[in-house]
């Protein structure tokens, strides 16, 4: 019987395992050194804030794996021998495979700052990071968060909810300005200030300062400013977790290079999720997309290829969602941070509440190419359909009620766009 080994038990690896089981009787082994059981990485913050228990963020009962004949092994993989079709674990055990799927996810970016190894410097990505955060003292904790993306806001919320003082060091001149257009960025910036976060825009970290015990005592910025703190959260993005493959013959750039079938340059070896880098991504898509839903799609795609027929990875129209404290965010399609010709956009901002809708379209043809939503939810399938069918701004305006979960805003949105 064919044996499939999957390295990594995040959303990509587990989706692949589940679909391989649905489509075949192959032997399946999932290996991870992070945790024995799959958990929802996006829910780590809710465990820290006490809203959920750890078992609540394990999407499947622990009996699920045995029942579905998916073997789990908590170990670290040391190397791959593609000629022998084996992998070697850190405990020197060797395992043979017929098909190998690498789904080792991301790691936090550190940029060799002086002092970055001091006690009290941490990130928010792995289960072990959560365990460290939960061990922090309850009182007299001042944290500086370096970076202003989605993970930075999650960590800030975790700290603020527990009554801790938070400073954020953000390179851009307003929150997430490299992703969000100006108006949306300003809206979220105002919301963060309402939560008493000390926002330091246009600033970059130069050095992490420590005392004689090598414990954090503050940070120094490139501007020479000193910010007092006793913990530093590094939230400067993530990159593919592939250092362990340095001796491998797998072709790599930032990630493991894969074709449209998620196949690497070596036979019977695939890479999916955050660690995979597409050689030829679809138009308007990036070569590496470290988001939950693309990892899930890759997992299903590679399972189809291994079990049924060679299947091309087709991610479709870009989508992402997040929360900034209690404000929901959704994006569909193309929404650049700077919207210039040949694109144009219309934006509606609620006069009292933190809600906005931006519709991005081609300036000449008025064909809609993207939606940016703050505090308002649109139906995913409707937005997908409109963008895929080249719907015009006029058509979208007349049919907004189809996308809105909350019909209350339909008429005012129409007036704004018209």
C-alpha positions, 0 to 999 in steps of 0.5 A: 500500500502506498505511504504518504508522509506529511511534514507539518500539521497546520491547515495545509498538511491536515487538509491534505491528510483528510482529503487523501483519506477521503480519496484513498486507502493510502497509509498516512503519517503526519509529523510535527514537532510543534504539537501532537494535534492540529489546532487553529492557529488563528485562535491562539489569541482567544486562548490567551485571553481566556475566551477559549480553552486549548481543546476548544481550538482543536477542530477535531476530537482526538479520537478522529485521527485513529478512527480515520487511520491518520497516524500522528508523530510528534518529532522533528524531521532532520533531512530528506533522502529523495534517492532512497525516498526516506526521511530521517528524524532528529532521533535518528529514526528513518522512515520510508515514503512513496509520496512526501508533502512538505507543509512546514509553514512559516517562522517569525522574521527576526532581522539580527537586531542587537539584543534580540536574544534577550530574555523577554523577546518573543513572537506570536505564531507557535503553540510554544509562543502562547505558552510563553505569553501565558507565563508572563507576570500579571503586573508591571508588564510593559510591552513594545510590539515591533511591527504593525500587521495583523499579528501585531494587532492580535498581540496588542489586543491580548495585552490590552485586555489583560490591562498591560501597557502597549507601545507599537513601533510601526514603520509606516505613517499610519496603521498597515499603510503598506496594505490598506488605502489611506482612509481605511488605515486612518480609521483603524489607527483611530480605533487603536488609539481608542484602546490606549495603545501608544502608536509610534509611526514612522519608526524602526527598531535599532536595538533591544536593550537589556540589563546585567541579567540579559533581561529586556529593559527597553528598546532603542529606535533608529531615531535614537528614542528610547522606549522603556519596556520589559518585554518585546513582541516581534511582529515583523511578518513571517517567512517560509520555514525551510532552514532545515532543508539547507542540505537538500537538493530541493530548489528554493528561493524564499520558499520551496519552489513548486509548479502549478501542480505544487510539485517540487523539482524532486519526484514524489515531493510536494510543498504546500501552504506558507512554505511553498513558493509558486514559480508562476503564480496566477495574475494578481496573486503572489508567489507566497501567500501565507494565509489560512484559506490558500493553505486549505486549497493547496491541501485539497489540490495536492490530495487530488493529484496524489490520489486521483489525477494531476490537478492544477492549483487554482486559487481564484480571486484573492480574499482575506479577512481579519479583526482589529479588536472588534472591527471586522475586515474583509478584502476581495480581489484587487485593492492596492494601498495606493489606487491610481490610474488605470484603477479608481475607487469609490469609498463610503465611510459611516459618519458615526461608526467605524464602517467603510466600503470601498469598491475598486474598478477600472477607470475606463471600463468601470469594471469592478475588480475589488472590495475593501470592507471595514466593519461591514460584511459582504457575501463571499460568493457574491463578491467572487461572482461579480469580480469573475464576471466583470460586473460594472460599477453600475450593476454592483451599485444596483445590486448591493442588497445581494451582497450585504448581510445588513440591508440597513446600509444598502440605500446609503451605499447606493447614494454614495456610489452614484 
